[in-house]
Each structure stands twice: as structure tokens, then as C-alpha cells.
Amino acid sequence: MQAFGKSQGGTRREDIRFLTGKGQYLADILPADSLHGVFLRAPAAHARITTLDVSAARDMPGVCAIWTARDLDAAGITGSVLGVSLPDRRGGKGAAPKRPILADGIMRHIGEPVALVVAQTQAQAMDAIEAIELDFEELPVTLALEPGGPTLHPEAPDNVALDWDLGDEAATQAAFENAAHITRLTVRQNRVTAASLEPRAALAEWDGTRLHFAFNGQGVWTMKRELAKTLNLDPEQVHVTTPDVGGGFGMKVMVYPEHLALAGVARALGCAVSWVAERGESIASDNGARDLTSTAEMAFDADHRIIGYRVESRFNLGAYNSQFGQNIQTALFSKVFTGVYDIPTAHLHVQGIYTNTTPVDAYRGAGRPEAITLIERTIDMAARELGLSPFDLRARNFIRADSFPYQTPAGETYDVGDFTRLLNRAKELGDVAGFPARKAESAARGKLRGLGLSYYIEAILGDDTEGATVEFTPEGRVKLYVGTQSNGQGHETVYARYLAGLTGLDEGLIDIAQGDSDLIAKGGGTGGSRSVTVQTTATHGTVEQMVEAFSQFLEEEIGAGPVNFDDGIFSTPGSNQRLTLIEAADLARKRGATELLRHERRVKLAGRSYPNGAHLCEVEIDPETGALRLDRFLAVDDFGNLMNPALAQGQVHGGVAQGYGQAVLEEVVFDDQGQLQSGSFMDYAMPRAKDFPMISFESVPIPSTGNPLGIKGCGEAGTVGALAALSNAALDALWDSGVRSVEMPLTPQRVWSWLHQQDK
């Protein structure tokens, strides 16, 4: 069987309906008789509720129900919102305080849901919210990323939720004691919000025996499990679906309090209840991201080779553990925390801190951008201190191409790589030799130009198993059931085109089924850049199994063999019979061989894949205003064998844009009382098309050995590499003016202040 589907071209098939307004987003398909839910949210960052009187609101026109924590309790809904805990080096596991579905006595962050109002219209529900009497006694607020301060949870003394480490601390200390040079750098990584084009939304329907729950998420199975557990239902009583999704970026993976409250009230009312968040509500209640401060130390020998690396980090968990909150800056960060360098010993020590802010969780890259930003900014600084080219110092310390498979100090095994090859290609394509002339031209116009380099590596995460089912329908069409969930990446195009390429089927006859727990019993969802790698591997395995089954059937039908399958045609030497898969399926249906009309297989990847690459950019800064302009951006990436080059390039462009947003513009800001100061797009700066030059991309594939197709995930790579490249470029532009440190976001006010501090 030939794999025709590699390096597919063509346009995205789903774009036609999206661009013509025919997308089926949740807000577009709500039932006409659906009631509308609106949440009363905490107006204080830390306060004890003294009065929560909903009696007047219950009498408002159109109001059908108002639920508080007391009503949840009366309905037997007493569980905690899902949040994992990791092993703690102090013994046991990290703190696991209950995260209530609706604030129960104490409010711990701005935007925490306190009550749910359900009415016939959204306007009526919003009016009723205004009639709720909420009084409270304010409590001391803690915002600092350090132990101590007012305690949020008794389970976490000094607000330290988790104390975690990895690596050989003693060996790393010994390396530092023998170092010829040590570079030390502290990096603050700003809090951001995903700001997906489509805000979070959900619909819950109860028919008397079964719950249907629709939400715009990144996988239906965790939601199904948590709804069943929270509502004390059998799993068979819960049906979860996901329609079109307008962006996820990791933020929509999670089970949120709103989901559980909505499902509970829908069951109690016996009808459909929907909720669609407003933008300000999203910024206040969606999981935040990043928000950590790390100090890195890098030890070198006399030959400028890295002999040790250690990191001390404190990260913000917010007021509660979110679903994966404790994982992000620990287990996920550690996968790539030594980057692409041959470092013999390393140690990572991390503390997770509770604060009176929105919980923090995964966002595009989830721990890997943070790790790469830290090490790539540190090695850039080391190059300056050692008087070396940042290209040369990196190349000197790369893991050699002949050293793979390579086990990192964190125990991660990189399968393949040729980092020098990609770096040299980036240097050539980026015309690094011509940079001095461009810098001089900028200077002649009164501008400061900087060159920034970052070499990233990413570890593809998530469930390493996946299934695919191919079904031939009576209408002559083919359904491919997948366990992932598109949030706009183009999965329908990639999966259908790949199946068509493997089988010779007309792509137009292939329908993709996703996001339905009744149709697909198990799946890993989308996250960690896993989707195309695991799903196409599963599809490949299913097709192999399907072709073998049809071949055996046709041998008996034709009475000769062996049956071959080439170019989408079954044939037998010595026979003039030639059948397509559709024709073979029609024959099986006529013969009553219905078992041949549906084929499914689950596969397990042999190992993770590790996309990597060199990101090179140039920025120009106006010293009069501090404004930074991105002039050039180049990504030279190793994604292994590309399934669809155009979609891979699109993922890089989107990832770089989000990286630029964090590096230059975006920041969630709270005042000293925990009040949100960036609660709308008037205050939270988002990147726009005018901020970007054409982002250049080149693929330099080193096929992965972790899957039979040799592919590597690409969805998060742009963000992983962009943060350090942009930060390094800004510092390079400012260096000659005496600036020695920069922080994200690189706003004009900050840049101007750094420049003018040098005048004092």
C-alpha cells in the first residue's frame, strides 16, 4: 500500500463554509427554546460572603432558576472542579484544595462564578443579576510570587501549593564549582490570556433520562467523565458533542466550573440551558497562562562548553489548581528545559504559588515556550559575556547529529535531530552577513536595529494512543471517525486528503466525524501538537487492516490470488477484474459481508516526536518613542515529513503571531487589590495584521522515528521559538545604548524607560 498522502497541497475544504458564514459554532446552533444562563461573578479578589440574597431576582420577569452553592449542595452536586496534583518533594502530593463550582462562602479571585441565573432571554438573566444582593467582607489579598502572605487555602501553608524538582542537584552543584564561567539571568514571563476568536460557550439538555452537553472544547471524553462523576450519572447517561470551534490554544481543553453548573441546572429544570461568554467575562474567567519568574544559571568550562545548568522557578497557579495547572511549569517545562544542548547535568527546582487571581493553565506550547525562552535568553547573554557570536556558542554546544537517540538530564529521549544544519540554513536565508549594513541604514534614519536568534525544541504531548474508524455508508460515501478535535487547524482537510491518498477514494466522498462521544467511544482530543501525528498514524493502521480484510474477501470472490492493492485498485494477476474500494464495499454489502463495511484500529506511537528549529528575526526600535517594529521573521523548522506544507506554514504563522503578542503587546494586569486592569481589548493589547512582515518559513525535515510516517507536530512551534527570538532582538537593538535587560511585553513605555534610565 503506497502512502499517497504525504506533502498534500490544495486549499482547505472547511474554509468554504467558514468564509461564507455557514460555520456551525455553538452560538449559531442553539435550540430556539433554550433558556439562557448568565453568571454572577466575584467583584472582589478575596472576600467572605456575608449576604447572598437572590429572592428579589427570582421574582424578575422571565427568570426560571437561580443557583448558588447552596442549591448545588441541595441537588447533591458537591464535587470539586478537576485539578491534578503532582508529587511534592516535601512528601506526598501538592496541595489539592476543593475548587467549588460556585463560590461557597469565600470568593478567591475576580470573576469567580458565584451564582447562575437562568431566564427565558439573556437580557432577562442579566437584569436579574443586577437584582441579586451580594455583600461581603474583604479579606487580605495575596499576589506575590513568593511564599508567605495571607493564606488562601489551609492545605497550602505560605501559599506554596507545590514544591517540585528534577535532575541531579549534587552533580549540578559540583559542575558549577568547577566552572570557568557562569552566566546568571532572571526572566519574568508575563501573564497572558488566550483570547480565542470564539469565547467559551456551552449548552446542556436533559430529556428526563440522559444529558446532552455541547461545548466548544478540544475533546469530549474528559468532559463526559467529569459530568458523569459530578452529577452522579452513569457514563451512558452523558452524551457530549463539540461543533465547530473558533480557536482553542489549550485554554478550551479544560472542564470549567461553568460547565458543571450549567449541566446541573439543566437536569433540575428538565430542559435546555445555554451560556455564551462575553469578551470581558472571558478575560476575567478563562484560565490565564505563563506568569512565572525563573532564574537560570549556566556553567561553562574553559572551552566554552556548557557543563551544568540549573533553574529556580516560581509560577502562579492562581486561586485554585486548574485541570493541568500543576503540570505546566514542572513536568511539561522539564521535557525541553535543557533545550538542544549537550548538557551533562542539570537541576530544575519549581514552586507553585496560590494567589488571588484567575487559575493558570495551558496555553499554546504549555511549558515548552517558557523553558525555551529561558534557556535561549540565557545562552544569548552568555555569548555576550564570553565575547562570542550567539550562532557560534550555540553550535559549539548543540547535541551532535550522530548522538541520537539522546537522553537529556530530564530523562527525555530525543530521537533525531540535526540542529547545526538548520542553524546554518537560517543564517544563510536570514542574510546574517548583511545585518551590519541594515543596522547602519537604520541608524542613519535614527532607528535602533537588533538581530534575535532562538533555537527551540518541542516535545509533542498528550495521549500517545489514538483510534480511527472507516465506515462505508449505504449512500456510497465514506466516514472517517477521529479522536481529535479541530479548533480551526484544518483537520478535515488533512485527514480526508490523507485517507484519499492512501486509498484512491474520491476526497469529496469522505466525511470527517469528530467531537461526539456517542459516535466515537474513545479519543485523546487535541492538545500538545498531537493531532496529525497520532490521528494519521491511526488512519494508516486502519487502512492497512481494511485493505487486508478486503483482499481476503476478494480472493474468495474471484477465486484467485493474491489480490494486490495499488493506486487505489484491487487486482489479481491473471484476472481482468479491477475494483476500487467503493466497488469492493458495494460487493461486500451485496454478499451480506457487513463486517467489511466498518474498520477500526487503535495504535500507540513508538515515541514522542521533537519538532525543532531556528527562529531569526530583526526588529527596529524608535528611541524617541520606544516603539518596536518587527521588520523580518524567519522560521527554519524540522517538522519531519510534512502532511500539508501550506497548513504547516499557517500553523507557524499563527504561532509566531501569538508569540509576538506575548513578547511585545499582551499582559493581564491586576492592581494591588487583585482587580483586573486589562478586562477588555481597550486595555489588553492584541496583535494586528499591520504588526507583521511576511513571515518566512522553510522546512528542513529530519523524519521522526517515533511514528511510521516520520512526522512531527507543528501547532505550537511558532510560539515556542518566537518569544526568545523577539526578546533577544530587542536587547540586541538596545545594547549599544547601555540597556542590559529587557522584559516582556516590550511595550513602547517600557522600552523608552529603559533607554532613558541610561541618561541618569
C-alpha positions in Angstrom: 0.0 0.0 0.0 1.5 3.3 -1.1 1.2 6.4 1.1 0.0 8.9 -1.5 -1.0 11.5 1.1 2.4 13.0 2.1 3.1 16.7 1.3 -0.5 17.3 0.3 -1.4 20.6 -1.4 -4.6 22.3 -2.2 -7.0 24.6 -0.3 -8.7 23.8 3.0 -12.1 22.3 2.3 -13.7 23.7 5.5 -12.8 27.2 4.5 -15.7 27.4 2.1 -18.3 27.1 4.8 -16.4 29.3 7.2 -15.9 32.1 4.7 -19.5 32.0 3.6 -20.9 32.2 7.1 -22.0 28.6 7.2 -19.9 27.5 10.2 -21.7 25.7 12.9 -20.4 27.4 16.0 -22.2 26.7 19.2 -23.9 30.2 19.4 -25.2 29.6 15.9 -27.0 26.3 16.6 -28.6 26.8 20.0 -32.2 25.4 20.2 -34.9 28.1 19.7 -36.4 27.1 23.1 -33.1 27.2 25.0 -33.1 29.1 28.3 -30.2 31.4 28.8 -27.7 31.3 31.7 -25.7 34.2 33.0 -23.2 34.1 35.9 -22.9 36.5 38.8 -19.1 36.8 39.2 -17.0 37.8 42.2 -16.3 41.6 42.3 -13.5 41.2 44.9 -10.3 39.2 44.7 -10.6 37.8 48.2 -13.7 38.2 50.4 -16.0 36.3 52.7 -19.6 36.4 51.5 -21.9 37.8 54.2 -25.1 38.1 52.2 -26.2 36.4 49.0 -29.9 37.1 48.7 -31.4 36.1 45.4 -35.1 36.3 46.4 -35.8 39.6 44.6 -34.0 38.3 41.5 -36.1 35.1 41.4 -39.2 37.2 41.0 -37.9 39.1 38.0 -39.7 38.6 34.6 -38.6 35.5 32.7 -36.4 34.1 35.5 -36.6 30.3 35.7 -34.0 29.5 38.3 -31.1 30.9 40.3 -28.5 28.6 41.7 -25.9 29.3 44.3 -23.5 26.9 46.1 -26.4 26.1 48.5 -28.6 25.0 45.6 -25.8 22.8 44.2 -25.5 21.2 47.5 -29.2 20.6 47.7 -29.0 18.9 44.3 -26.3 16.6 45.5 -23.6 18.3 43.4 -20.8 18.6 45.9 -17.6 17.7 43.9 -14.6 19.8 43.1 -13.7 21.1 39.7 -11.0 18.8 38.2 -7.4 19.7 39.0 -4.4 17.4 39.1 -1.7 17.2 41.8 1.9 16.3 41.3 4.3 14.5 43.7 5.9 17.0 46.1 9.5 16.8 47.2 8.3 17.6 50.7 6.5 14.3 50.7 3.1 13.2 49.3 1.5 15.3 46.7 1.0 19.0 46.1 -2.0 20.8 47.6 -5.4 19.9 46.3 -7.9 22.2 47.9 -11.5 22.0 46.7 -12.3 24.3 43.8 -16.1 24.9 44.2 -18.3 25.1 41.2 -19.9 28.2 42.6 -18.1 30.2 45.3 -19.0 28.7 48.7 -18.6 31.2 51.4 -15.4 32.8 50.1 -14.5 34.4 46.8 -10.9 33.9 45.9 -10.5 35.7 42.5 -12.1 38.4 40.4 -14.5 36.7 38.0 -15.1 33.5 40.1 -18.7 32.3 39.5 -20.9 33.0 42.5 -24.4 32.4 41.2 -26.1 31.2 38.0 -29.2 32.9 36.7 -31.3 31.1 34.1 -34.0 33.0 32.3 -36.0 33.0 29.0 -33.7 35.5 27.4 -30.2 36.6 28.1 -31.3 40.2 28.7 -33.7 39.0 31.4 -31.0 37.0 33.0 -28.6 40.0 33.0 -31.3 42.1 34.6 -31.8 39.5 37.3 -28.1 39.5 38.0 -28.4 43.2 38.9 -31.1 42.4 41.5 -29.0 39.9 43.4 -27.9 41.3 46.8 -24.2 40.4 47.4 -22.4 41.7 50.4 -19.0 40.6 51.6 -16.2 41.3 54.0 -13.0 41.8 52.1 -10.0 39.7 53.1 -6.3 40.3 52.6 -5.1 39.8 49.1 -2.0 37.9 48.1 -0.5 38.4 44.6 3.2 37.9 45.1 5.0 35.0 43.5 6.8 34.0 46.7 5.9 32.1 49.8 4.1 33.9 52.5 1.3 36.4 52.7 -2.4 35.9 53.6 -3.3 32.2 53.3 -5.7 31.2 50.6 -6.1 27.5 51.5 -5.2 25.7 54.7 -3.9 22.8 52.6 -1.1 25.1 51.4 0.9 26.8 54.2 2.6 30.0 53.0 0.5 29.5 49.7 3.1 27.1 48.4 0.9 24.6 46.5 3.8 22.5 45.1 7.5 22.1 45.7 8.9 20.1 42.9 12.3 19.3 41.4 14.0 17.1 38.8 17.6 16.3 38.0 20.8 15.7 39.9 21.2 18.6 42.3 24.6 17.5 43.8 26.2 16.7 40.4 25.0 20.1 39.1 26.4 21.9 42.1 29.8 20.2 41.5 29.8 21.3 37.9 29.3 24.9 39.0 32.1 24.6 41.5 34.4 23.7 38.6 33.1 26.2 36.1 35.3 28.7 34.3 32.4 31.0 33.7 28.8 31.3 35.0 26.0 33.2 33.4 23.0 34.1 35.6 19.8 35.5 34.2 16.4 36.2 35.8 13.4 36.2 33.3 9.9 37.3 34.1 7.3 35.7 31.8 4.1 37.8 31.7 0.6 36.6 32.2 -1.5 36.4 29.1 -4.9 35.1 28.1 -5.8 33.0 25.1 -8.4 35.5 23.7 -9.8 32.9 21.2 -11.9 34.4 18.5 -14.9 32.5 19.8 -15.5 32.9 23.5 -16.3 29.8 25.7 -19.9 28.6 25.4 -22.0 25.6 26.4 -25.4 24.0 26.0 -26.9 21.5 28.4 -30.1 19.5 27.6 -31.8 17.0 29.8 -34.5 14.7 28.3 -35.5 13.0 31.5 -33.0 10.2 31.4 -30.0 11.5 29.5 -27.8 14.6 29.4 -26.6 16.1 26.1 -23.8 18.6 26.7 -22.4 20.6 23.8 -19.4 22.9 24.3 -16.7 24.4 22.2 -13.8 22.4 23.5 -10.8 20.4 22.4 -12.1 16.9 23.2 -15.3 15.4 24.6 -14.2 12.4 26.7 -12.8 14.2 29.8 -15.9 16.3 29.9 -18.1 13.2 29.6 -16.3 11.6 32.6 -16.4 14.7 34.8 -20.0 15.4 34.1 -21.0 11.8 34.9 -18.9 11.9 38.1 -20.1 15.3 39.3 -23.8 14.7 38.6 -23.7 11.1 39.8 -24.8 9.7 36.4 -23.8 6.6 34.6 -21.4 7.4 31.8 -24.0 6.0 29.3 -26.3 8.8 30.5 -24.0 11.5 29.2 -23.6 12.5 25.6 -21.0 15.2 24.8 -20.6 16.9 21.5 -18.5 19.7 20.0 -19.4 21.6 16.9 -17.1 24.0 15.0 -14.7 25.7 17.4 -13.2 29.2 16.8 -9.9 28.7 18.4 -8.7 26.8 21.5 -5.0 27.2 22.1 -5.1 24.9 25.1 -7.5 27.2 27.1 -10.5 25.2 25.9 -9.2 21.8 26.9 -10.4 22.2 30.5 -13.5 21.4 32.4 -14.6 24.7 34.0 -17.0 25.5 36.8 -19.5 27.0 34.4 -19.8 23.7 32.6 -20.7 21.7 35.7 -23.2 24.4 37.0 -24.9 24.6 33.6 -25.4 20.8 33.4 -26.7 20.6 36.9 -29.4 23.3 36.5 -30.4 21.9 33.1 -31.0 18.5 34.7 -33.0 20.1 37.5 -35.2 22.1 35.1 -35.5 19.3 32.6 -34.8 21.5 29.6 -32.1 23.1 27.5 -29.9 25.8 29.1 -27.2 27.7 27.2 -24.4 30.1 28.1 -22.2 32.1 25.8 -19.5 34.2 27.4 -18.9 37.9 26.7 -15.4 39.0 25.9 -14.9 40.8 29.3 -16.2 37.7 31.1 -13.7 35.6 29.1 -10.7 37.7 30.1 -11.8 37.5 33.7 -12.6 33.8 33.9 -10.7 31.9 31.2 -7.6 30.3 32.5 -4.6 32.6 32.4 -1.2 31.5 31.1 2.5 31.8 31.6 3.0 34.0 34.7 6.3 32.9 36.2 9.7 34.2 37.3 12.7 32.0 36.7 16.4 32.4 37.5 18.7 30.3 35.2 22.4 29.7 35.8 24.6 28.2 33.1 28.1 26.9 33.8 30.8 26.7 31.2 34.3 25.2 31.0 37.3 26.9 29.7 36.4 25.8 26.1 33.0 27.5 26.4 31.1 24.2 26.6 28.1 24.0 29.0 28.9 21.7 31.9 25.9 22.4 34.1 22.5 24.2 34.0 20.1 24.9 36.8 16.8 26.7 37.2 14.9 28.1 40.1 11.4 29.0 39.2 8.2 30.2 40.9 4.9 30.1 38.9 1.4 31.4 39.5 -1.3 28.8 39.9 -3.9 31.4 40.6 -6.5 30.9 43.3 -7.0 27.1 42.6 -5.5 24.2 40.7 -6.8 24.3 37.2 -7.1 21.0 35.3 -3.4 20.8 34.5 -2.1 23.8 36.4 0.5 22.0 38.5 1.9 20.2 35.4 2.7 23.2 33.1 5.8 24.7 34.7 7.0 21.4 36.1 6.5 18.2 34.1 5.9 19.9 30.8 8.6 22.6 31.3 11.1 19.8 32.1 10.6 18.0 28.8 12.7 20.6 27.0 14.3 22.6 29.8 17.9 21.9 28.6 16.8 22.7 25.0 19.0 21.4 22.2 22.3 21.5 24.1 24.5 18.7 25.2 24.4 19.4 28.9 25.8 16.6 31.1 24.0 17.6 34.3 21.1 19.9 35.2 18.7 20.6 38.0 15.2 22.2 38.0 13.5 23.4 41.2 10.0 24.8 40.9 7.4 26.1 43.4 3.8 26.7 42.5 2.2 29.6 44.4 -1.5 30.3 45.0 -2.6 33.9 44.5 -5.9 35.8 44.4 -6.0 35.6 40.6 -7.7 33.6 37.9 -6.3 30.0 37.7 -3.5 29.5 35.3 -3.1 26.6 32.9 -2.1 25.5 29.4 -1.7 28.0 26.5 -0.1 27.3 23.1 3.1 25.4 24.0 2.2 24.8 27.7 5.5 24.9 29.5 7.8 24.4 26.5 7.8 28.1 25.4 8.6 29.1 28.9 11.5 26.6 29.1 12.9 27.6 25.7 12.6 31.3 26.3 14.6 30.9 29.5 17.4 28.9 28.1 17.6 30.8 24.8 17.8 34.1 26.5 20.4 32.7 28.9 22.7 31.4 26.2 22.4 34.6 24.3 23.5 36.5 27.4 26.4 34.0 27.9 27.5 34.7 24.3 27.7 38.4 25.1 29.6 37.8 28.3 32.0 35.5 26.6 32.5 37.7 23.6 31.3 35.0 21.2 28.8 35.0 18.4 25.4 33.7 19.5 25.5 31.4 16.5 28.9 30.0 17.3 28.2 29.4 21.0 25.0 27.5 20.2 26.7 25.4 17.5 29.5 24.6 19.9 27.1 23.2 22.4 24.5 21.5 20.2 23.7 17.8 20.6 25.6 16.3 17.7 23.6 14.7 14.9 25.4 11.4 15.5 24.5 11.4 19.2 20.8 10.5 18.7 18.9 9.0 20.3 19.9 11.3 23.1 18.8 11.2 26.7 18.5 14.6 28.4 19.2 15.2 32.1 15.4 15.3 32.5 15.2 11.7 31.2 13.6 12.7 27.9 14.9 10.8 24.8 15.2 12.9 21.7 15.0 10.5 18.7 16.6 12.5 15.9 17.9 16.0 15.0 20.4 17.9 13.0 20.5 21.3 14.7 23.6 22.6 13.0 22.1 22.0 9.6 19.0 24.1 10.4 21.0 26.8 12.1 23.3 27.2 9.1 20.3 27.3 6.8 18.7 30.0 8.9 21.9 32.0 8.9 22.0 31.8 5.1 18.3 32.5 4.5 18.3 35.3 7.0 21.3 37.0 5.4 23.1 37.4 8.7 26.2 38.6 6.8 24.2 41.6 5.6 22.9 42.6 9.0 25.6 45.2 9.8 24.6 47.1 6.6 20.9 47.0 7.6 21.8 48.2 11.1 23.8 51.1 9.7 20.9 52.0 7.4 18.5 52.0 10.3 20.9 54.1 12.3 21.1 56.7 9.5 17.3 57.1 10.0 17.7 57.4 13.8 16.5 53.9 14.5 18.0 51.0 16.5 18.1 47.6 14.8 18.6 44.3 16.5 19.0 40.7 15.4 17.5 38.0 17.5 18.1 34.2 17.4 16.3 31.4 19.2 16.8 27.7 18.6 13.8 25.8 20.1 12.9 22.2 20.5 9.4 20.9 21.4 8.1 17.7 22.9 4.8 16.5 21.5 2.5 15.8 24.4 -0.8 14.2 25.2 -2.2 10.7 24.8 0.1 8.6 22.7 -2.7 6.3 21.6 -5.4 7.1 19.1 -8.1 5.3 17.1 -9.5 5.7 13.6 -12.7 4.1 12.1 -13.5 4.0 8.4 -17.2 3.3 7.5 -18.8 2.8 4.1 -22.3 4.2 4.1 -25.3 2.9 2.1 -25.2 6.3 0.2 -21.8 5.4 -1.3 -19.9 7.8 1.0 -17.1 7.1 3.5 -17.0 8.3 7.1 -13.7 8.7 8.9 -14.2 8.8 12.7 -11.4 10.5 14.5 -10.5 11.0 18.2 -9.0 14.5 17.8 -10.9 17.8 17.7 -10.3 20.7 15.2 -10.2 24.2 16.6 -9.5 25.7 13.2 -6.3 23.9 12.3 -7.7 22.3 9.1 -8.1 18.7 10.3 -10.9 18.0 7.9 -8.7 18.8 5.0 -5.6 16.9 6.3 -7.5 13.7 7.4 -9.7 13.4 4.3 -6.9 14.1 1.9 -4.6 11.6 3.6 -7.3 8.9 3.5 -7.9 9.7 -0.1 -4.2 9.5 -0.9 -3.9 6.1 0.9 -6.9 4.5 -0.7 -7.6 6.2 -4.0 -11.0 7.3 -2.7 -12.5 10.5 -4.1 -11.8 13.1 -1.4 -15.2 14.6 -2.0 -16.9 11.4 -0.8 -15.1 11.4 2.6 -16.8 12.9 5.6 -14.9 13.5 8.9 -16.8 12.7 12.1 -15.3 14.2 15.3 -16.4 15.6 18.7 -19.2 13.1 19.5 -18.9 10.8 22.5 -21.7 8.6 21.2 -20.1 8.1 17.8 -16.5 7.8 19.0 -16.0 5.8 22.2 -12.5 7.0 23.0 -10.1 9.7 21.9 -7.3 11.9 23.0 -8.7 15.2 21.8 -6.4 18.0 20.6 -3.6 19.5 22.5 0.2 19.4 22.7 0.5 19.4 18.9 -0.5 15.7 18.9 -3.4 15.6 16.4 -2.0 15.0 13.0 0.8 12.7 14.3 -1.4 10.3 16.2 -4.5 10.6 14.0 -2.8 9.9 10.7 -0.9 7.1 12.2 -4.2 5.6 13.4 -5.7 6.1 10.0 -2.7 4.5 8.3 -3.1 1.4 10.6 -6.9 1.2 10.0 -6.3 1.4 6.2 -3.7 -1.4 6.3 -6.2 -3.6 8.3 -9.0 -2.7 5.9 -7.1 -3.5 2.8 -6.0 -6.8 4.2 -9.6 -7.7 5.0 -10.9 -6.7 1.6 -8.1 -8.6 -0.1 -9.0 -11.8 1.7 -12.7 -11.3 0.8 -11.9 -10.6 -2.9 -9.6 -13.7 -3.1 -12.6 -15.8 -2.2 -14.9 -13.9 -4.6 -12.6 -14.0 -7.5 -11.3 -17.5 -6.8 -7.7 -16.4 -7.5 -4.9 -14.6 -5.7 -3.0 -13.0 -4.4 -5.1 -9.7 -4.5 -3.0 -6.6 -4.8 -3.9 -3.1 -3.9 -2.1 -0.4 -5.9 -3.0 3.1 -6.9 -6.4 2.6 -5.2 -7.3 -0.5 -7.2 -7.7 -4.1 -6.1 -6.4 -6.5 -8.8 -5.2 -10.1 -9.2 -2.5 -11.3 -11.6 -4.1 -13.3 -14.5 -7.5 -11.7 -13.9 -9.0 -8.6 -15.6 -11.1 -7.8 -12.6 -10.3 -4.4 -11.1 -12.2 -2.9 -8.2 -12.0 0.4 -6.3 -12.6 0.4 -2.6 -16.1 1.8 -3.1 -16.8 -1.1 -5.6 -15.4 -3.6 -3.2 -17.6 -2.2 -0.4 -20.7 -2.4 -2.6 -19.9 -6.0 -3.4 -19.4 -6.8 0.3 -22.8 -5.2 1.0 -24.5 -7.3 -1.7 -22.9 -10.5 -0.3 -24.0 -9.7 3.2 -20.4 -9.3 4.4 -21.4 -6.3 6.6 -18.3 -6.7 8.8 -16.3 -5.3 5.9 -18.3 -2.0 5.9 -16.6 -0.7 9.1 -13.0 -1.0 10.1 -11.4 0.4 13.2 -8.0 0.2 14.9 -6.2 1.8 17.8 -2.5 2.5 17.6 0.2 3.5 20.1 3.1 5.6 19.0 6.6 4.2 19.5 7.7 7.5 21.0 7.2 11.3 21.1 8.3 13.5 18.3 10.5 16.6 18.8 10.0 19.3 16.3 12.7 21.9 16.4 14.1 24.8 14.5 15.9 28.1 14.3 13.9 31.4 14.5 15.6 34.5 13.4 14.2 38.0 13.5 15.1 41.6 13.2 13.4 44.5 15.0 13.7 48.2 14.7 13.2 50.5 17.7 12.4 54.2 17.6 14.4 55.7 20.5 12.2 58.8 20.6 9.0 56.8 21.3 10.2 53.3 22.4 8.0 51.8 19.6 9.3 48.4 18.4 8.6 47.3 14.8 9.1 43.7 13.6 10.9 44.0 10.3 11.8 40.4 9.5 11.0 37.0 10.8 12.3 33.7 9.6 11.4 30.2 10.8 13.5 27.2 9.6 11.7 24.2 11.1 12.2 20.5 11.3 8.7 19.0 11.3 9.7 15.7 9.8 7.7 14.7 6.8 5.1 17.3 6.1 1.5 16.2 5.7 0.4 19.5 4.2 3.0 22.2 3.7 0.5 25.1 3.4 -1.2 24.2 6.7 2.1 23.7 8.4 3.2 27.2 7.3 -0.1 28.5 8.5 0.4 27.0 11.9 3.9 28.6 12.1 2.4 32.0 11.1 -0.3 31.7 13.8 2.2 30.6 16.4 4.6 33.4 15.7 1.8 35.9 15.9 0.8 34.7 19.3 4.4 34.7 20.4 4.7 38.3 19.2 1.6 39.2 21.1 3.1 38.0 24.4 6.6 39.3 23.7 5.5 42.8 22.6 1.9 43.7 23.5 -0.1 41.4 25.7 -0.3 41.3 29.5 -3.0 40.5 32.0 -2.6 43.1 34.8 -4.1 43.2 38.3 -3.8 46.1 40.7 -2.6 45.6 44.3 -6.2 44.5 45.4 -6.4 41.9 42.7 -8.8 44.0 40.5 -8.4 43.2 36.8 -6.9 46.2 34.9 -6.9 44.7 31.5 -10.5 43.4 31.2 -11.2 44.4 27.6 -9.4 44.8 24.3 -9.3 48.5 25.1 -6.7 47.6 27.8 -5.4 44.2 26.7 -3.4 44.9 23.5 -3.8 42.3 20.7 -1.5 41.9 17.7 -2.9 43.0 14.3 -2.1 42.2 10.7 -0.2 45.5 10.4 2.2 44.4 13.1 3.8 41.7 10.9 6.0 41.5 7.9 5.7 38.4 5.7 6.8 35.6 8.0 9.3 33.4 6.1 9.2 29.6 6.5 11.3 26.7 5.3 11.0 23.1 6.1 14.2 21.1 6.7 12.8 17.6 7.5 14.6 15.0 9.7 11.9 12.3 9.8 10.9 11.2 13.3 11.4 7.6 14.3 8.5 7.8 16.8 5.8 7.1 14.3 5.8 5.2 11.0 5.1 8.3 8.9 8.1 10.2 10.2 6.0 13.3 11.0 6.3 15.8 13.9 3.7 18.1 15.3 3.8 21.8 14.3 0.9 23.5 16.0 2.8 25.2 18.8 6.3 25.5 17.4 5.9 29.1 16.2 5.1 30.3 19.7 7.8 28.2 21.3 10.6 29.8 19.3 9.2 33.4 18.9 9.4 34.6 22.5 13.1 34.4 22.9 13.9 35.4 19.3 12.0 38.7 19.8 13.3 39.3 23.3 16.9 38.7 22.1 16.4 41.0 19.1 15.1 43.8 21.3 18.1 43.5 23.7 20.4 43.5 20.7 18.9 46.7 19.4 19.2 48.4 22.8 22.6 47.0 23.9 24.7 49.8 22.4 22.6 52.3 24.3 23.6 50.7 27.6 20.4 48.6 28.2 21.4 45.3 29.7 18.0 43.7 30.5 14.6 43.6 28.9 11.2 42.1 30.0 8.1 41.1 28.1 5.9 42.7 27.0 8.3 45.0 25.1 5.8 48.0 25.1 6.9 51.4 24.0 6.6 52.8 27.5 8.9 50.1 28.9 11.5 50.4 26.1 11.5 54.2 26.3 12.0 54.0 30.1 14.9 51.5 29.7 16.6 53.8 27.2 16.1 56.9 29.4 17.3 55.2 32.6 20.7 55.2 30.9 20.6 59.0 30.8 20.5 59.3 34.6 
